[in-house]
């Protein structure tokens, strides 16, 4: 499997930064999503500079602590899941990956019981 091609063509926006917030990589969708801010020209800039307060302070804390942040937003009539999580290399915290995926308005939700769960 060509993982680089998969990353570049993935339909959700994927942005990767180092532990200091420097943007290391963006896939095609992320470049399109942030086109008005410079798109892929943002590579090498700091993600903290792209966020106003109080989001900047929250993001700085997340980068320092290496903790996950998950939420949904609605913008321009589209609902999105935002999943920000640390990424590791050889077990070492290296930075953050942000995944933004459009959530269909009529998306089904299923509750599945774990096998063997008697509670």
C-alpha positions, -999 to 999 in steps of 0.1 A, spaced: 0 0 0 12 35 -9 7 52 25 18 86 12 -8 85 -16 -34 74 8 -26 103 32 -26 129 3 -60 116 -11 -78 109 22 -112 128 20 -108 143 55 -85 172 63 -53 160 79 -28 184 94 4 174 113 25 196 135 55 190 157 54 193 195 61 231 192 32 236 168 52 239 136 31 226 107 50 197 91 24 183 67 -11 188 53 -30 166 29 -48 179 -1 -81 184 17 -64 203 45 -48 226 19 -82 232 4 -98 238 38 -72 264 48 -68 279 14 -80 314 25 -52 313 52 -25 302 27 -33 265 22 -2 244 19 20 275 21 13 273 59 38 244 60 67 255 83 45 281 101 32 277 136 -3 264 141 -6 287 172 -4 317 149 -35 304 131 -58 304 162 -73 334 181 -76 333 219 -88 314 238 -82 286 213 -45 295 212 -40 290 249 -60 257 249 -39 245 219 -6 255 236 -17 235 267 -26 205 245 8 206 228 26 208 261 6 180 277 2 158 247 -35 152 253 -63 145 229 -91 169 221 -122 159 203 -153 180 194 -177 189 166 -182 222 148 -206 235 123 -193 259 97 -208 270 63 -236 246 68 -213 216 73 -209 197 105 -175 183 112 -158 160 137 -124 175 148 -100 150 163 -67 163 176 -44 137 190 -7 133 198 14 112 174 43 91 185 75 80 168 93 50 184 71 56 215 82 93 218 57 122 217 65 141 185 35 164 180 -1 165 170 -23 153 142 -56 170 135 -83 151 115 -114 170 103 -141 149 88 -175 161 75 -203 144 94 -235 138 73 -266 153 88 -284 120 86 -256 98 98 -269 67 116 -257 60 151 -255 24 164 -250 11 199 -232 -22 200 -228 -44 231 -194 -59 237 -193 -97 232 -196 -115 265 -209 -84 282 -235 -95 308 -240 -62 325 
